[in-house]
């Protein structure tokens, strides 16, 4: 297989990384987890994704930060007791394969596939592909194709961690409707306006919101567009970060998760496929 000239393959601590550098952007992918770790558009040179400085980058556990792939369930919604199966599914803790890479007018296009898609909690025949394009924007698509003879239902998320200068000065635009609040026993509440942050946040917005803008000090810095989803998850652990071995106590001040997700169940008939896409647009600031 010929690797695109904009892609460099590097290895460290047993993990293979793809480093991307083209005229439009630079970035990094870990084959462990099929995990996008970095996206820096060339127009302003600012990192749009947040990666914990204490993230495990040796394959021992899922990586904290970037864009983890959650599949075939979100959180612990796998139908068994909590802890019996891995949170967010089993794709983010396996090694993926590079299937293709190419340089196009839109940037560098990389296609990855996981080592396996059948596992405890999901015994169906399917093919999963992650298609990532590093260009003026970052496009990440998760495609699931039913290659079996029976329909199946699954959930998923692109659990994106976005870099922010100060969470206390961040606001979101474009988020409307109802959300389910995990911290209030899944109470269904109205989206706040203005949408700002002053404590731990763990919310599933139950509408397929297509465009969300992250503002810092009322200035737009990153736009998140979503397609093929049914929910958007907003998460920040706040001071709970101090209890996490792969985050420092104040890491929460520099990140916000805005996750493109399917949490209501996607059913795919045999021979059909479903694609969920998140597009990250770095706005000049």
VENGICOR-V646415 format. One record per helix or strand. SS is the DSSP state (a for helix, b for strand). FROM is the first residue (numbers start at 1). TO is the last residue. Records with the same first field share a line. If there is no record, write none. Layout:
SS->FROM-TO / FROM-TO
This chain:
b->7-12 / 15-21 / 25-30 / 32-32 / 35-41 / 47-47 / 49-49 / 51-51 / 65-65 / 67-72 / 82-82 / 85-85 / 89-89 / 95-104 / 107-114 / 119-119 / 122-122 / 126-134 / 137-146 / 152-163 / 170-173 / 178-181 / 187-190 / 195-196 / 201-205 / 211-216 / 219-227 / 231-236 / 255-268 / 273-282
a->167-169 / 182-184 / 238-243 / 251-254
